[in-house]
Amino acid sequence: MKILADENIDRPVVEKLRSRGIDISYIEDEIKGADDKEVLEKAVSENRILVTFDSDFLKPETDHPEVIRITRPDRYKVIVRLVENLLETFSSKDFQNTVVEVSPSEFKDG
């Protein structure tokens, strides 16, 4: 599965996921300052799951969204583990046309 990290995801999270072999693009590197519609269109056009803290994506305007909305920021290790667990547990089909909202409170950085 391919990921697109929104600007509000910290760079250390993106770098750690890349170091673990996850195909992840970063809005901050590609279209910094883009509005929500542009971000979601990029994710859809590149067949990437958008990972964000932004609640605006709970009701996306673009067809066929694949969004993981993390409910609150946490230590980057916890966010990395959360994303890894989701990618290990679910297939890309599970995310099709879906907005998933998850909380890092259930994950520990052990």
Biopython code that builds the backbone (N, CA, C, O; Angstrom):
import numpy as np
from Bio.PDB.StructureBuilder import StructureBuilder

atoms = [
    (1, "MET", "N", (0.840, -1.186, 0.000)),
    (1, "MET", "CA", (0.000, 0.000, 0.000)),
    (1, "MET", "C", (0.878, 1.240, 0.000)),
    (1, "MET", "O", (1.971, 1.260, 0.565)),
    (2, "LYS", "N", (0.364, 2.264, -0.649)),
    (2, "LYS", "CA", (1.091, 3.520, -0.739)),
    (2, "LYS", "C", (0.383, 4.571, 0.120)),
    (2, "LYS", "O", (-0.844, 4.610, 0.209)),
    (3, "ILE", "N", (1.191, 5.408, 0.739)),
    (3, "ILE", "CA", (0.689, 6.413, 1.680)),
    (3, "ILE", "C", (1.039, 7.809, 1.170)),
    (3, "ILE", "O", (2.071, 8.011, 0.530)),
    (4, "LEU", "N", (0.165, 8.761, 1.465)),
    (4, "LEU", "CA", (0.445, 10.178, 1.280)),
    (4, "LEU", "C", (0.270, 10.836, 2.642)),
    (4, "LEU", "O", (-0.831, 10.841, 3.192)),
    (5, "ALA", "N", (1.338, 11.387, 3.187)),
    (5, "ALA", "CA", (1.284, 12.053, 4.491)),
    (5, "ALA", "C", (0.942, 13.516, 4.292)),
    (5, "ALA", "O", (1.595, 14.222, 3.523)),
    (6, "ASP", "N", (-0.087, 13.963, 4.992)),
    (6, "ASP", "CA", (-0.480, 15.369, 4.953)),
    (6, "ASP", "C", (0.606, 16.214, 5.616)),
    (6, "ASP", "O", (1.471, 15.687, 6.316)),
    (7, "GLU", "N", (0.555, 17.525, 5.393)),
    (7, "GLU", "CA", (1.553, 18.429, 5.974)),
    (7, "GLU", "C", (1.571, 18.387, 7.492)),
    (7, "GLU", "O", (2.608, 18.654, 8.101)),
    (8, "ASN", "N", (0.449, 18.058, 8.117)),
    (8, "ASN", "CA", (0.409, 18.084, 9.572)),
    (8, "ASN", "C", (1.042, 16.843, 10.219)),
    (8, "ASN", "O", (1.121, 16.756, 11.445)),
    (9, "ILE", "N", (1.482, 15.908, 9.419)),
    (9, "ILE", "CA", (2.231, 14.765, 9.927)),
    (9, "ILE", "C", (3.698, 15.189, 10.016)),
    (9, "ILE", "O", (4.255, 15.702, 9.045)),
    (10, "ASP", "N", (4.311, 14.981, 11.155)),
    (10, "ASP", "CA", (5.694, 15.420, 11.352)),
    (10, "ASP", "C", (6.672, 14.640, 10.473)),
    (10, "ASP", "O", (6.506, 13.444, 10.234)),
    (11, "ARG", "N", (7.684, 15.344, 10.007)),
    (11, "ARG", "CA", (8.713, 14.742, 9.146)),
    (11, "ARG", "C", (9.346, 13.483, 9.764)),
    (11, "ARG", "O", (9.577, 12.520, 9.032)),
    (12, "PRO", "N", (9.639, 13.443, 11.080)),
    (12, "PRO", "CA", (10.220, 12.206, 11.627)),
    (12, "PRO", "C", (9.328, 10.978, 11.436)),
    (12, "PRO", "O", (9.835, 9.867, 11.285)),
    (13, "VAL", "N", (8.018, 11.165, 11.440)),
    (13, "VAL", "CA", (7.101, 10.052, 11.185)),
    (13, "VAL", "C", (7.300, 9.561, 9.747)),
    (13, "VAL", "O", (7.436, 8.361, 9.507)),
    (14, "VAL", "N", (7.316, 10.490, 8.808)),
    (14, "VAL", "CA", (7.491, 10.144, 7.393)),
    (14, "VAL", "C", (8.832, 9.439, 7.184)),
    (14, "VAL", "O", (8.895, 8.404, 6.520)),
    (15, "GLU", "N", (9.890, 9.993, 7.745)),
    (15, "GLU", "CA", (11.224, 9.408, 7.565)),
    (15, "GLU", "C", (11.322, 8.018, 8.172)),
    (15, "GLU", "O", (11.947, 7.129, 7.595)),
    (16, "LYS", "N", (10.708, 7.827, 9.333)),
    (16, "LYS", "CA", (10.755, 6.516, 9.980)),
    (16, "LYS", "C", (9.985, 5.477, 9.163)),
    (16, "LYS", "O", (10.444, 4.347, 9.003)),
    (17, "LEU", "N", (8.815, 5.861, 8.646)),
    (17, "LEU", "CA", (8.048, 4.928, 7.820)),
    (17, "LEU", "C", (8.811, 4.591, 6.535)),
    (17, "LEU", "O", (8.805, 3.440, 6.099)),
    (18, "ARG", "N", (9.457, 5.573, 5.934)),
    (18, "ARG", "CA", (10.275, 5.306, 4.740)),
    (18, "ARG", "C", (11.400, 4.334, 5.062)),
    (18, "ARG", "O", (11.680, 3.419, 4.288)),
    (19, "SER", "N", (12.045, 4.536, 6.209)),
    (19, "SER", "CA", (13.169, 3.674, 6.590)),
    (19, "SER", "C", (12.724, 2.231, 6.817)),
    (19, "SER", "O", (13.536, 1.307, 6.787)),
    (20, "ARG", "N", (11.429, 2.052, 7.043)),
    (20, "ARG", "CA", (10.879, 0.712, 7.251)),
    (20, "ARG", "C", (10.276, 0.134, 5.976)),
    (20, "ARG", "O", (9.582, -0.882, 6.009)),
    (21, "GLY", "N", (10.548, 0.787, 4.864)),
    (21, "GLY", "CA", (10.151, 0.245, 3.569)),
    (21, "GLY", "C", (8.756, 0.606, 3.101)),
    (21, "GLY", "O", (8.273, 0.034, 2.124)),
    (22, "ILE", "N", (8.098, 1.531, 3.763)),
    (22, "ILE", "CA", (6.755, 1.934, 3.350)),
    (22, "ILE", "C", (6.858, 2.994, 2.260)),
    (22, "ILE", "O", (7.626, 3.948, 2.382)),
    (23, "ASP", "N", (6.090, 2.822, 1.211)),
    (23, "ASP", "CA", (6.044, 3.771, 0.089)),
    (23, "ASP", "C", (5.207, 4.966, 0.537)),
    (23, "ASP", "O", (3.978, 4.903, 0.533)),
    (24, "ILE", "N", (5.868, 6.047, 0.921)),
    (24, "ILE", "CA", (5.173, 7.203, 1.469)),
    (24, "ILE", "C", (5.668, 8.495, 0.823)),
    (24, "ILE", "O", (6.867, 8.774, 0.788)),
    (25, "SER", "N", (4.722, 9.266, 0.318)),
    (25, "SER", "CA", (5.001, 10.606, -0.209)),
    (25, "SER", "C", (4.570, 11.606, 0.847)),
    (25, "SER", "O", (3.756, 11.299, 1.718)),
    (26, "TYR", "N", (5.135, 12.824, 0.758)),
    (26, "TYR", "CA", (4.886, 13.834, 1.789)),
    (26, "TYR", "C", (4.450, 15.129, 1.128)),
    (26, "TYR", "O", (5.188, 15.706, 0.329)),
    (27, "ILE", "N", (3.256, 15.582, 1.462)),
    (27, "ILE", "CA", (2.720, 16.811, 0.877)),
    (27, "ILE", "C", (3.691, 17.976, 1.043)),
    (27, "ILE", "O", (3.852, 18.787, 0.131)),
    (28, "GLU", "N", (4.329, 18.059, 2.193)),
    (28, "GLU", "CA", (5.251, 19.170, 2.447)),
    (28, "GLU", "C", (6.378, 19.222, 1.410)),
    (28, "GLU", "O", (6.875, 20.303, 1.094)),
    (29, "ASP", "N", (6.780, 18.083, 0.888)),
    (29, "ASP", "CA", (7.851, 18.023, -0.113)),
    (29, "ASP", "C", (7.348, 18.263, -1.528)),
    (29, "ASP", "O", (8.124, 18.654, -2.400)),
    (30, "GLU", "N", (6.067, 18.036, -1.769)),
    (30, "GLU", "CA", (5.568, 18.031, -3.137)),
    (30, "GLU", "C", (4.671, 19.210, -3.495)),
    (30, "GLU", "O", (4.900, 19.877, -4.504)),
    (31, "ILE", "N", (3.662, 19.471, -2.687)),
    (31, "ILE", "CA", (2.758, 20.598, -2.969)),
    (31, "ILE", "C", (2.424, 21.322, -1.666)),
    (31, "ILE", "O", (1.260, 21.464, -1.292)),
    (32, "LYS", "N", (3.462, 21.768, -0.997)),
    (32, "LYS", "CA", (3.311, 22.449, 0.290)),
    (32, "LYS", "C", (2.300, 23.591, 0.168)),
    (32, "LYS", "O", (2.327, 24.368, -0.787)),
    (33, "GLY", "N", (1.418, 23.673, 1.147)),
    (33, "GLY", "CA", (0.422, 24.734, 1.162)),
    (33, "GLY", "C", (-0.817, 24.437, 0.336)),
    (33, "GLY", "O", (-1.694, 25.292, 0.210)),
    (34, "ALA", "N", (-0.903, 23.249, -0.225)),
    (34, "ALA", "CA", (-2.069, 22.884, -1.040)),
    (34, "ALA", "C", (-3.325, 22.843, -0.183)),
    (34, "ALA", "O", (-3.271, 22.537, 1.008)),
    (35, "ASP", "N", (-4.456, 23.155, -0.804)),
    (35, "ASP", "CA", (-5.713, 23.077, -0.053)),
    (35, "ASP", "C", (-6.150, 21.612, 0.031)),
    (35, "ASP", "O", (-5.596, 20.744, -0.642)),
    (36, "ASP", "N", (-7.147, 21.363, 0.866)),
    (36, "ASP", "CA", (-7.592, 19.990, 1.119)),
    (36, "ASP", "C", (-8.006, 19.258, -0.146)),
    (36, "ASP", "O", (-7.712, 18.073, -0.305)),
    (37, "LYS", "N", (-8.689, 19.960, -1.051)),
    (37, "LYS", "CA", (-9.145, 19.329, -2.287)),
    (37, "LYS", "C", (-7.950, 18.852, -3.114)),
    (37, "LYS", "O", (-7.969, 17.737, -3.636)),
    (38, "GLU", "N", (-6.917, 19.680, -3.238)),
    (38, "GLU", "CA", (-5.721, 19.291, -3.989)),
    (38, "GLU", "C", (-5.025, 18.093, -3.352)),
    (38, "GLU", "O", (-4.561, 17.189, -4.047)),
    (39, "VAL", "N", (-4.959, 18.098, -2.030)),
    (39, "VAL", "CA", (-4.308, 16.996, -1.312)),
    (39, "VAL", "C", (-5.043, 15.684, -1.584)),
    (39, "VAL", "O", (-4.423, 14.671, -1.908)),
    (40, "LEU", "N", (-6.348, 15.712, -1.451)),
    (40, "LEU", "CA", (-7.130, 14.497, -1.663)),
    (40, "LEU", "C", (-7.095, 14.052, -3.118)),
    (40, "LEU", "O", (-7.029, 12.854, -3.395)),
    (41, "GLU", "N", (-7.139, 14.991, -4.044)),
    (41, "GLU", "CA", (-7.040, 14.635, -5.463)),
    (41, "GLU", "C", (-5.705, 13.971, -5.771)),
    (41, "GLU", "O", (-5.641, 13.026, -6.557)),
    (42, "LYS", "N", (-4.635, 14.472, -5.146)),
    (42, "LYS", "CA", (-3.316, 13.855, -5.342)),
    (42, "LYS", "C", (-3.317, 12.427, -4.812)),
    (42, "LYS", "O", (-2.813, 11.517, -5.471)),
    (43, "ALA", "N", (-3.879, 12.228, -3.629)),
    (43, "ALA", "CA", (-3.940, 10.886, -3.053)),
    (43, "ALA", "C", (-4.720, 9.940, -3.967)),
    (43, "ALA", "O", (-4.284, 8.819, -4.228)),
    (44, "VAL", "N", (-5.866, 10.397, -4.446)),
    (44, "VAL", "CA", (-6.704, 9.562, -5.312)),
    (44, "VAL", "C", (-5.988, 9.260, -6.630)),
    (44, "VAL", "O", (-5.966, 8.113, -7.077)),
    (45, "SER", "N", (-5.400, 10.296, -7.254)),
    (45, "SER", "CA", (-4.754, 10.099, -8.553)),
    (45, "SER", "C", (-3.538, 9.179, -8.478)),
    (45, "SER", "O", (-3.203, 8.503, -9.451)),
    (46, "GLU", "N", (-2.874, 9.156, -7.308)),
    (46, "GLU", "CA", (-1.690, 8.306, -7.141)),
    (46, "GLU", "C", (-2.010, 6.997, -6.413)),
    (46, "GLU", "O", (-1.117, 6.215, -6.087)),
    (47, "ASN", "N", (-3.316, 6.777, -6.165)),
    (47, "ASN", "CA", (-3.751, 5.569, -5.474)),
    (47, "ASN", "C", (-3.034, 5.402, -4.131)),
    (47, "ASN", "O", (-2.511, 4.336, -3.809)),
    (48, "ARG", "N", (-3.029, 6.495, -3.361)),
    (48, "ARG", "CA", (-2.392, 6.505, -2.045)),
    (48, "ARG", "C", (-3.443, 6.714, -0.961)),
    (48, "ARG", "O", (-4.461, 7.368, -1.186)),
    (49, "ILE", "N", (-3.188, 6.159, 0.196)),
    (49, "ILE", "CA", (-4.027, 6.396, 1.358)),
    (49, "ILE", "C", (-3.509, 7.649, 2.041)),
    (49, "ILE", "O", (-2.336, 7.722, 2.407)),
    (50, "LEU", "N", (-4.372, 8.627, 2.212)),
    (50, "LEU", "CA", (-3.985, 9.863, 2.882)),
    (50, "LEU", "C", (-3.980, 9.636, 4.387)),
    (50, "LEU", "O", (-4.960, 9.146, 4.949)),
    (51, "VAL", "N", (-2.869, 9.995, 5.044)),
    (51, "VAL", "CA", (-2.772, 9.952, 6.498)),
    (51, "VAL", "C", (-2.708, 11.393, 6.984)),
    (51, "VAL", "O", (-1.860, 12.170, 6.546)),
    (52, "THR", "N", (-3.616, 11.743, 7.895)),
    (52, "THR", "CA", (-3.750, 13.138, 8.321)),
    (52, "THR", "C", (-4.278, 13.225, 9.745)),
    (52, "THR", "O", (-4.839, 12.264, 10.272)),
    (53, "PHE", "N", (-4.092, 14.387, 10.359)),
    (53, "PHE", "CA", (-4.756, 14.716, 11.626)),
    (53, "PHE", "C", (-5.981, 15.589, 11.365)),
    (53, "PHE", "O", (-6.760, 15.841, 12.284)),
    (54, "ASP", "N", (-6.163, 16.043, 10.155)),
    (54, "ASP", "CA", (-7.164, 17.038, 9.786)),
    (54, "ASP", "C", (-8.576, 16.439, 9.729)),
    (54, "ASP", "O", (-8.843, 15.543, 8.928)),
    (55, "SER", "N", (-9.467, 16.936, 10.577)),
    (55, "SER", "CA", (-10.840, 16.429, 10.607)),
    (55, "SER", "C", (-11.654, 16.858, 9.390)),
    (55, "SER", "O", (-12.743, 16.330, 9.168)),
    (56, "ASP", "N", (-11.148, 17.807, 8.594)),
    (56, "ASP", "CA", (-11.852, 18.211, 7.371)),
    (56, "ASP", "C", (-12.000, 17.053, 6.392)),
    (56, "ASP", "O", (-12.871, 17.086, 5.524)),
    (57, "PHE", "N", (-11.171, 16.042, 6.520)),
    (57, "PHE", "CA", (-11.215, 14.912, 5.592)),
    (57, "PHE", "C", (-12.224, 13.844, 5.999)),
    (57, "PHE", "O", (-12.348, 12.821, 5.325)),
    (58, "LEU", "N", (-12.941, 14.070, 7.086)),
    (58, "LEU", "CA", (-13.943, 13.085, 7.495)),
    (58, "LEU", "C", (-15.096, 13.001, 6.506)),
    (58, "LEU", "O", (-15.729, 11.953, 6.381)),
    (59, "LYS", "N", (-15.372, 14.090, 5.806)),
    (59, "LYS", "CA", (-16.416, 14.117, 4.768)),
    (59, "LYS", "C", (-15.801, 14.692, 3.494)),
    (59, "LYS", "O", (-16.075, 15.836, 3.132)),
    (60, "PRO", "N", (-14.981, 13.910, 2.825)),
    (60, "PRO", "CA", (-14.265, 14.415, 1.645)),
    (60, "PRO", "C", (-15.181, 14.745, 0.478)),
    (60, "PRO", "O", (-16.232, 14.130, 0.298)),
    (61, "GLU", "N", (-14.759, 15.733, -0.313)),
    (61, "GLU", "CA", (-15.517, 16.142, -1.497)),
    (61, "GLU", "C", (-15.136, 15.336, -2.728)),
    (61, "GLU", "O", (-15.856, 15.359, -3.727)),
    (62, "THR", "N", (-14.043, 14.641, -2.676)),
    (62, "THR", "CA", (-13.550, 13.876, -3.817)),
    (62, "THR", "C", (-14.088, 12.454, -3.760)),
    (62, "THR", "O", (-14.200, 11.872, -2.681)),
    (63, "ASP", "N", (-14.421, 11.895, -4.914)),
    (63, "ASP", "CA", (-14.879, 10.506, -4.974)),
    (63, "ASP", "C", (-13.733, 9.556, -4.662)),
    (63, "ASP", "O", (-12.565, 9.861, -4.906)),
    (64, "HIS", "N", (-14.082, 8.426, -4.130)),
    (64, "HIS", "CA", (-13.160, 7.325, -3.876)),
    (64, "HIS", "C", (-11.998, 7.704, -2.960)),
    (64, "HIS", "O", (-10.841, 7.446, -3.295)),
    (65, "PRO", "N", (-12.286, 8.305, -1.823)),
    (65, "PRO", "CA", (-11.195, 8.642, -0.910)),
    (65, "PRO", "C", (-10.702, 7.411, -0.162)),
    (65, "PRO", "O", (-11.442, 6.449, 0.048)),
    (66, "GLU", "N", (-9.481, 7.462, 0.220)),
    (66, "GLU", "CA", (-8.896, 6.467, 1.119)),
    (66, "GLU", "C", (-8.122, 7.291, 2.134)),
    (66, "GLU", "O", (-7.029, 7.779, 1.847)),
    (67, "VAL", "N", (-8.697, 7.444, 3.327)),
    (67, "VAL", "CA", (-8.148, 8.353, 4.323)),
    (67, "VAL", "C", (-8.039, 7.651, 5.668)),
    (67, "VAL", "O", (-8.968, 6.972, 6.107)),
    (68, "ILE", "N", (-6.893, 7.824, 6.312)),
    (68, "ILE", "CA", (-6.736, 7.462, 7.718)),
    (68, "ILE", "C", (-6.581, 8.775, 8.460)),
    (68, "ILE", "O", (-5.585, 9.481, 8.303)),
    (69, "ARG", "N", (-7.577, 9.091, 9.267)),
    (69, "ARG", "CA", (-7.523, 10.315, 10.064)),
    (69, "ARG", "C", (-7.166, 9.928, 11.495)),
    (69, "ARG", "O", (-7.926, 9.230, 12.166)),
    (70, "ILE", "N", (-6.013, 10.383, 11.953)),
    (70, "ILE", "CA", (-5.552, 10.103, 13.308)),
    (70, "ILE", "C", (-6.133, 11.195, 14.206)),
    (70, "ILE", "O", (-5.990, 12.383, 13.918)),
    (71, "THR", "N", (-6.780, 10.794, 15.281)),
    (71, "THR", "CA", (-7.573, 11.736, 16.072)),
    (71, "THR", "C", (-6.767, 12.781, 16.825)),
    (71, "THR", "O", (-7.268, 13.875, 17.088)),
    (72, "ARG", "N", (-5.535, 12.465, 17.173)),
    (72, "ARG", "CA", (-4.739, 13.465, 17.877)),
    (72, "ARG", "C", (-3.255, 13.170, 17.691)),
    (72, "ARG", "O", (-2.853, 12.015, 17.555)),
    (73, "PRO", "N", (-2.451, 14.221, 17.685)),
    (73, "PRO", "CA", (-1.003, 14.007, 17.612)),
    (73, "PRO", "C", (-0.506, 13.274, 18.854)),
    (73, "PRO", "O", (-1.107, 13.370, 19.924)),
    (74, "ASP", "N", (0.553, 12.570, 18.707)),
    (74, "ASP", "CA", (1.181, 11.857, 19.811)),
    (74, "ASP", "C", (2.665, 11.805, 19.497)),
    (74, "ASP", "O", (3.114, 12.375, 18.503)),
    (75, "ARG", "N", (3.413, 11.133, 20.326)),
    (75, "ARG", "CA", (4.840, 10.960, 20.034)),
    (75, "ARG", "C", (4.989, 10.248, 18.690)),
    (75, "ARG", "O", (4.202, 9.365, 18.350)),
    (76, "TYR", "N", (6.001, 10.642, 17.944)),
    (76, "TYR", "CA", (6.106, 10.107, 16.587)),
    (76, "TYR", "C", (6.225, 8.592, 16.562)),
    (76, "TYR", "O", (5.749, 7.960, 15.619)),
    (77, "LYS", "N", (6.844, 7.996, 17.564)),
    (77, "LYS", "CA", (6.976, 6.542, 17.584)),
    (77, "LYS", "C", (5.608, 5.865, 17.655)),
    (77, "LYS", "O", (5.397, 4.811, 17.056)),
    (78, "VAL", "N", (4.687, 6.478, 18.387)),
    (78, "VAL", "CA", (3.343, 5.923, 18.514)),
    (78, "VAL", "C", (2.608, 6.023, 17.176)),
    (78, "VAL", "O", (1.931, 5.080, 16.766)),
    (79, "ILE", "N", (2.741, 7.156, 16.503)),
    (79, "ILE", "CA", (2.088, 7.339, 15.203)),
    (79, "ILE", "C", (2.656, 6.353, 14.183)),
    (79, "ILE", "O", (1.903, 5.754, 13.415)),
    (80, "VAL", "N", (3.965, 6.183, 14.171)),
    (80, "VAL", "CA", (4.601, 5.223, 13.248)),
    (80, "VAL", "C", (4.039, 3.831, 13.502)),
    (80, "VAL", "O", (3.669, 3.127, 12.563)),
    (81, "ARG", "N", (3.977, 3.442, 14.745)),
    (81, "ARG", "CA", (3.483, 2.107, 15.080)),
    (81, "ARG", "C", (2.020, 1.938, 14.683)),
    (81, "ARG", "O", (1.625, 0.886, 14.181)),
    (82, "LEU", "N", (1.228, 2.967, 14.907)),
    (82, "LEU", "CA", (-0.184, 2.922, 14.537)),
    (82, "LEU", "C", (-0.347, 2.696, 13.037)),
    (82, "LEU", "O", (-1.110, 1.828, 12.614)),
    (83, "VAL", "N", (0.372, 3.480, 12.238)),
    (83, "VAL", "CA", (0.282, 3.342, 10.774)),
    (83, "VAL", "C", (0.775, 1.961, 10.342)),
    (83, "VAL", "O", (0.142, 1.303, 9.517)),
    (84, "GLU", "N", (1.889, 1.530, 10.892)),
    (84, "GLU", "CA", (2.402, 0.198, 10.553)),
    (84, "GLU", "C", (1.378, -0.900, 10.882)),
    (84, "GLU", "O", (1.150, -1.802, 10.076)),
    (85, "ASN", "N", (0.772, -0.815, 12.053)),
    (85, "ASN", "CA", (-0.221, -1.824, 12.450)),
    (85, "ASN", "C", (-1.412, -1.831, 11.504)),
    (85, "ASN", "O", (-1.903, -2.900, 11.139)),
    (86, "LEU", "N", (-1.881, -0.663, 11.102)),
    (86, "LEU", "CA", (-2.999, -0.610, 10.153)),
    (86, "LEU", "C", (-2.617, -1.247, 8.827)),
    (86, "LEU", "O", (-3.400, -2.005, 8.255)),
    (87, "LEU", "N", (-1.415, -0.946, 8.332)),
    (87, "LEU", "CA", (-0.989, -1.495, 7.047)),
    (87, "LEU", "C", (-0.749, -2.999, 7.109)),
    (87, "LEU", "O", (-0.947, -3.705, 6.121)),
    (88, "GLU", "N", (-0.321, -3.488, 8.272)),
    (88, "GLU", "CA", (-0.106, -4.930, 8.427)),
    (88, "GLU", "C", (-1.422, -5.685, 8.591)),
    (88, "GLU", "O", (-1.535, -6.839, 8.178)),
    (89, "THR", "N", (-2.406, -5.039, 9.188)),
    (89, "THR", "CA", (-3.666, -5.700, 9.528)),
    (89, "THR", "C", (-4.666, -5.710, 8.381)),
    (89, "THR", "O", (-5.422, -6.668, 8.218)),
    (90, "PHE", "N", (-4.669, -4.648, 7.588)),
    (90, "PHE", "CA", (-5.681, -4.499, 6.547)),
    (90, "PHE", "C", (-5.044, -4.491, 5.163)),
    (90, "PHE", "O", (-3.877, -4.135, 5.002)),
    (91, "SER", "N", (-5.828, -4.887, 4.171)),
    (91, "SER", "CA", (-5.364, -4.837, 2.786)),
    (91, "SER", "C", (-5.821, -3.523, 2.155)),
    (91, "SER", "O", (-6.634, -2.799, 2.730)),
    (92, "SER", "N", (-5.301, -3.229, 0.989)),
    (92, "SER", "CA", (-5.705, -2.002, 0.297)),
    (92, "SER", "C", (-7.202, -2.006, -0.009)),
    (92, "SER", "O", (-7.825, -0.945, -0.046)),
    (93, "LYS", "N", (-7.782, -3.176, -0.228)),
    (93, "LYS", "CA", (-9.228, -3.259, -0.489)),
    (93, "LYS", "C", (-10.041, -2.797, 0.724)),
    (93, "LYS", "O", (-11.128, -2.240, 0.572)),
    (94, "ASP", "N", (-9.515, -3.028, 1.912)),
    (94, "ASP", "CA", (-10.220, -2.606, 3.122)),
    (94, "ASP", "C", (-10.343, -1.084, 3.216)),
    (94, "ASP", "O", (-11.253, -0.572, 3.869)),
    (95, "PHE", "N", (-9.442, -0.375, 2.574)),
    (95, "PHE", "CA", (-9.439, 1.089, 2.647)),
    (95, "PHE", "C", (-10.172, 1.755, 1.486)),
    (95, "PHE", "O", (-10.365, 2.970, 1.504)),
    (96, "GLN", "N", (-10.582, 0.989, 0.480)),
    (96, "GLN", "CA", (-11.224, 1.581, -0.688)),
    (96, "GLN", "C", (-12.497, 2.310, -0.308)),
    (96, "GLN", "O", (-13.352, 1.781, 0.402)),
    (97, "ASN", "N", (-12.604, 3.555, -0.803)),
    (97, "ASN", "CA", (-13.790, 4.394, -0.578)),
    (97, "ASN", "C", (-14.121, 4.539, 0.912)),
    (97, "ASN", "O", (-15.289, 4.556, 1.300)),
    (98, "THR", "N", (-13.096, 4.642, 1.722)),
    (98, "THR", "CA", (-13.284, 4.635, 3.165)),
    (98, "THR", "C", (-12.483, 5.747, 3.839)),
    (98, "THR", "O", (-11.361, 6.066, 3.447)),
    (99, "VAL", "N", (-13.095, 6.314, 4.849)),
    (99, "VAL", "CA", (-12.391, 7.225, 5.752)),
    (99, "VAL", "C", (-12.383, 6.541, 7.109)),
    (99, "VAL", "O", (-13.436, 6.286, 7.693)),
    (100, "VAL", "N", (-11.184, 6.244, 7.607)),
    (100, "VAL", "CA", (-11.016, 5.559, 8.882)),
    (100, "VAL", "C", (-10.492, 6.570, 9.888)),
    (100, "VAL", "O", (-9.540, 7.300, 9.609)),
    (101, "GLU", "N", (-11.111, 6.608, 11.048)),
    (101, "GLU", "CA", (-10.647, 7.499, 12.107)),
    (101, "GLU", "C", (-10.109, 6.632, 13.237)),
    (101, "GLU", "O", (-10.824, 5.777, 13.759)),
    (102, "VAL", "N", (-8.852, 6.848, 13.615)),
    (102, "VAL", "CA", (-8.216, 6.035, 14.645)),
    (102, "VAL", "C", (-7.577, 6.931, 15.700)),
    (102, "VAL", "O", (-7.221, 8.081, 15.442)),
    (103, "SER", "N", (-7.446, 6.368, 16.888)),
    (103, "SER", "CA", (-6.840, 7.101, 17.990)),
    (103, "SER", "C", (-5.540, 6.406, 18.383)),
    (103, "SER", "O", (-5.506, 5.180, 18.495)),
    (104, "PRO", "N", (-4.480, 7.167, 18.593)),
    (104, "PRO", "CA", (-3.215, 6.561, 19.021)),
    (104, "PRO", "C", (-3.229, 6.106, 20.463)),
    (104, "PRO", "O", (-2.264, 5.483, 20.906)),
    (105, "SER", "N", (-4.271, 6.386, 21.210)),
    (105, "SER", "CA", (-4.293, 6.057, 22.631)),
    (105, "SER", "C", (-4.189, 4.562, 22.902)),
    (105, "SER", "O", (-3.774, 4.165, 23.991)),
    (106, "GLU", "N", (-4.555, 3.731, 21.941)),
    (106, "GLU", "CA", (-4.486, 2.293, 22.138)),
    (106, "GLU", "C", (-3.116, 1.701, 21.818)),
    (106, "GLU", "O", (-2.883, 0.518, 22.069)),
    (107, "PHE", "N", (-2.216, 2.499, 21.273)),
    (107, "PHE", "CA", (-0.913, 2.012, 20.854)),
    (107, "PHE", "C", (0.168, 2.525, 21.787)),
    (107, "PHE", "O", (0.147, 3.680, 22.213)),
    (108, "LYS", "N", (1.097, 1.663, 22.091)),
    (108, "LYS", "CA", (2.220, 2.047, 22.946)),
    (108, "LYS", "C", (3.491, 1.884, 22.140)),
    (108, "LYS", "O", (3.567, 1.031, 21.255)),
    (109, "ASP", "N", (4.484, 2.695, 22.442)),
    (109, "ASP", "CA", (5.756, 2.616, 21.701)),
    (109, "ASP", "C", (6.750, 1.789, 22.493)),
    (109, "ASP", "O", (7.677, 2.314, 23.111)),
    (110, "GLY", "N", (6.535, 0.488, 22.461)),
    (110, "GLY", "CA", (7.361, -0.411, 23.261)),
    (110, "GLY", "C", (8.568, -0.901, 22.593)),
    (110, "GLY", "O", (9.333, -1.665, 23.181)),
]
sb = StructureBuilder()
sb.init_structure("model")
sb.init_model(0)
sb.init_chain("A")
sb.init_seg("    ")
for serial, (resi, resn, name, xyz) in enumerate(atoms, 1):
    if name == "N":
        sb.init_residue(resn, " ", resi, " ")
    sb.init_atom(name, np.array(xyz, "f"), 0.0, 1.0, " ", f" {name:<3s}", serial, name[0])
structure = sb.get_structure()
